[in-house]
Amino acid sequence: MPQNKLYTVNQIHPTAFIHERATIIGDVTMGEHSSLWPGVVLRADMNRFVLGDFVNIQDNSTLHSDSKRGVEIGDYTLIGHHAMVHGCTIGRGVLIGIGSVILDGAVIGDGAMVTAGCMVRGNTKIPPNALVTPDGSTIKIIENKAKTVYTIAGSLEYAALAKRLQEGKWGPFSPDEEKGFFEEARAIMKRLWG
């Protein structure tokens, strides 16, 4: 992990992965096996950011907030490429799809899936396990339709990708490895939600 004077190193778990082209500024906490990928910007200059365990923030995503609220992201959450997350709360096992925007005061419930290209406006509350899709200039919320096991398996896969990258290994995961991610994800879901 690179040493950087712009954030407090002791708040970053030793197993967390921060790509050398990711930028962190301010008061950021990162949990076990969380990861930041190329081009990610976490700018916690006005308020605190807390990322749980096995959270991954993918390439070119940006997290920021104002002085009224920080950003909280629960365990096993996956933030897709080019997402914008601003002053909001995101639960455990949540997917924020590629190119989505989550604005101030929004609360995304545990296990929800916000699919690619969604704009979740400020103070919107997304129920747990909801599937959220774009619908013209707004979003459609379909309750209890999220496939949370895919999100958690993806978070486990990203933790493995970070380890591989540090070891200089490339290439796809084997079918057995993929199966293992899903088996572990099912066990995690049972532990988290019964």
C-alpha positions as CSV (number, residue, x, y, z in Angstrom):
1,M,0.0,0.0,0.0
2,P,1.5,3.4,-1.0
3,Q,2.2,5.8,1.9
4,N,0.4,9.1,1.2
5,K,0.3,12.3,3.4
6,L,-3.2,13.1,2.3
7,Y,-5.0,10.5,4.4
8,T,-4.5,8.8,7.8
9,V,-2.8,5.5,7.1
10,N,-3.7,3.8,10.4
11,Q,-7.4,3.9,9.3
12,I,-6.6,1.7,6.3
13,H,-6.7,-2.0,7.2
14,P,-3.4,-3.8,6.3
15,T,-5.2,-6.2,3.9
16,A,-6.9,-3.3,2.0
17,F,-5.6,-2.8,-1.6
18,I,-5.1,0.8,-3.0
19,H,-4.0,0.9,-6.6
20,E,-1.1,3.3,-7.1
21,R,-3.3,5.4,-9.5
22,A,-6.1,5.8,-6.9
23,T,-6.3,9.0,-4.9
24,I,-7.4,9.3,-1.3
25,I,-7.7,12.6,0.5
26,G,-8.9,13.2,4.1
27,D,-10.6,11.1,6.7
28,V,-11.1,7.6,5.2
29,T,-11.5,4.3,6.9
30,M,-11.2,1.1,4.8
31,G,-12.0,-2.4,6.2
32,E,-10.5,-5.8,5.6
33,H,-9.9,-6.8,1.9
34,S,-11.5,-3.6,0.6
35,S,-10.0,-2.3,-2.6
36,L,-9.6,0.9,-4.7
37,W,-8.8,0.5,-8.4
38,P,-7.1,2.8,-11.1
39,G,-8.5,6.3,-11.3
40,V,-10.7,6.1,-8.2
41,V,-10.9,9.3,-6.2
42,L,-12.1,9.3,-2.5
43,R,-12.2,13.0,-1.5
44,A,-13.1,13.1,2.2
45,D,-11.9,16.6,2.7
46,M,-15.2,17.8,4.2
47,N,-16.5,14.8,6.1
48,R,-15.6,11.2,7.0
49,F,-15.8,8.1,4.7
50,V,-16.2,4.6,6.1
51,L,-15.8,1.6,3.8
52,G,-16.6,-1.8,5.3
53,D,-14.9,-5.1,4.7
54,F,-14.6,-6.5,1.2
55,V,-15.9,-3.2,-0.4
56,N,-14.5,-2.6,-3.9
57,I,-14.6,0.7,-5.7
58,Q,-13.9,0.2,-9.4
59,D,-12.0,2.2,-12.0
60,N,-12.7,5.9,-12.3
61,S,-15.4,6.1,-9.6
62,T,-15.5,9.2,-7.5
63,L,-16.7,9.6,-3.9
64,H,-17.2,13.0,-2.3
65,S,-19.4,14.8,0.3
66,D,-20.2,18.2,1.7
67,S,-19.8,19.2,5.4
68,K,-23.3,18.0,6.4
69,R,-22.7,14.3,5.9
70,G,-20.1,11.7,5.0
71,V,-20.2,8.5,3.0
72,E,-20.8,5.1,4.6
73,I,-20.5,1.9,2.6
74,G,-21.4,-1.5,4.1
75,D,-19.5,-4.8,3.9
76,Y,-19.4,-6.7,0.6
77,T,-20.6,-3.8,-1.5
78,L,-19.5,-3.4,-5.1
79,I,-19.2,0.1,-6.7
80,G,-19.0,-0.3,-10.5
81,H,-16.8,1.6,-12.9
82,H,-17.4,5.4,-13.4
83,A,-19.9,5.7,-10.5
84,M,-20.4,8.9,-8.6
85,V,-21.2,8.5,-4.9
86,H,-21.9,11.8,-3.0
87,G,-22.8,12.2,0.7
88,C,-24.9,9.1,1.1
89,T,-25.3,5.8,2.9
90,I,-25.0,2.4,1.1
91,G,-25.8,-0.8,3.0
92,R,-24.2,-4.2,3.0
93,G,-24.1,-6.4,-0.1
94,V,-25.2,-3.6,-2.4
95,L,-24.4,-3.3,-6.1
96,I,-24.0,0.3,-7.5
97,G,-23.8,-0.4,-11.3
98,I,-21.5,1.1,-13.9
99,G,-22.0,4.9,-14.4
100,S,-24.6,5.3,-11.7
101,V,-25.0,8.4,-9.6
102,I,-26.0,8.3,-5.9
103,L,-26.7,11.8,-4.5
104,D,-26.7,13.5,-1.0
105,G,-28.9,11.9,1.7
106,A,-29.8,8.8,-0.4
107,V,-30.0,5.6,1.6
108,I,-29.5,2.3,-0.3
109,G,-30.8,-0.7,1.7
110,D,-28.9,-3.9,2.3
111,G,-28.7,-6.2,-0.6
112,A,-30.1,-3.8,-3.2
113,M,-28.9,-3.7,-6.8
114,V,-28.8,-0.3,-8.5
115,T,-28.2,-1.3,-12.1
116,A,-25.9,0.6,-14.6
117,G,-26.8,4.2,-15.4
118,C,-29.2,4.9,-12.6
119,M,-29.6,8.4,-11.1
120,V,-30.6,8.0,-7.4
121,R,-31.6,11.6,-6.4
122,G,-30.9,13.1,-3.0
123,N,-32.8,11.8,0.0
124,T,-34.2,8.8,-2.0
125,K,-34.6,5.7,0.1
126,I,-34.1,2.4,-1.7
127,P,-35.5,-0.6,0.2
128,P,-33.4,-3.6,1.1
129,N,-33.1,-6.3,-1.7
130,A,-34.7,-3.9,-4.3
131,L,-33.7,-4.0,-7.9
132,V,-33.4,-0.5,-9.3
133,T,-33.3,0.2,-13.0
134,P,-33.2,3.4,-15.2
135,D,-36.7,4.5,-16.4
136,G,-36.3,7.6,-18.6
137,S,-35.3,10.5,-16.5
138,T,-36.1,8.6,-13.2
139,I,-35.7,5.1,-11.8
140,K,-37.9,2.1,-11.3
141,I,-37.7,0.3,-8.0
142,I,-38.8,-3.3,-8.0
143,E,-38.9,-4.7,-4.4
144,N,-37.3,-8.0,-3.4
145,K,-35.9,-8.7,-6.9
146,A,-32.1,-8.2,-6.3
147,K,-29.8,-11.1,-6.8
148,T,-27.5,-10.2,-3.9
149,V,-25.5,-13.4,-4.1
150,Y,-24.0,-12.1,-7.3
151,T,-22.9,-8.9,-5.6
152,I,-21.3,-10.7,-2.7
153,A,-19.6,-13.2,-5.0
154,G,-18.3,-10.2,-7.0
155,S,-16.9,-8.6,-3.9
156,L,-15.0,-11.8,-3.0
157,E,-13.7,-12.0,-6.6
158,Y,-12.4,-8.5,-6.3
159,A,-10.6,-9.3,-3.1
160,A,-9.0,-12.2,-5.0
161,L,-8.2,-10.0,-7.9
162,A,-6.3,-7.5,-5.7
163,K,-4.2,-10.3,-4.2
164,R,-3.5,-11.6,-7.7
165,L,-2.4,-8.2,-8.9
166,Q,0.0,-7.8,-6.0
167,E,1.5,-11.2,-7.0
168,G,1.7,-10.3,-10.7
169,K,-0.8,-13.0,-11.8
170,W,-3.3,-12.5,-14.7
171,G,-6.1,-14.4,-16.4
172,P,-9.6,-15.6,-15.7
173,F,-10.7,-17.5,-12.6
174,S,-11.3,-21.2,-13.1
175,P,-14.8,-22.6,-12.9
176,D,-13.9,-24.1,-9.5
177,E,-12.8,-20.7,-8.2
178,E,-16.0,-19.1,-9.5
179,K,-18.0,-21.8,-7.8
180,G,-16.1,-21.2,-4.6
181,F,-17.0,-17.5,-4.7
182,F,-20.7,-18.3,-4.9
183,E,-20.6,-21.0,-2.2
184,E,-18.8,-18.5,0.1
185,A,-21.3,-15.7,-0.9
186,R,-24.3,-18.0,0.1
187,A,-22.7,-18.7,3.5
188,I,-22.1,-14.9,4.0
189,M,-25.7,-14.1,3.2
190,K,-26.9,-16.7,5.6
191,R,-24.6,-15.3,8.3
192,L,-25.7,-11.7,7.6
193,W,-29.4,-12.2,7.1
194,G,-30.3,-15.7,8.2
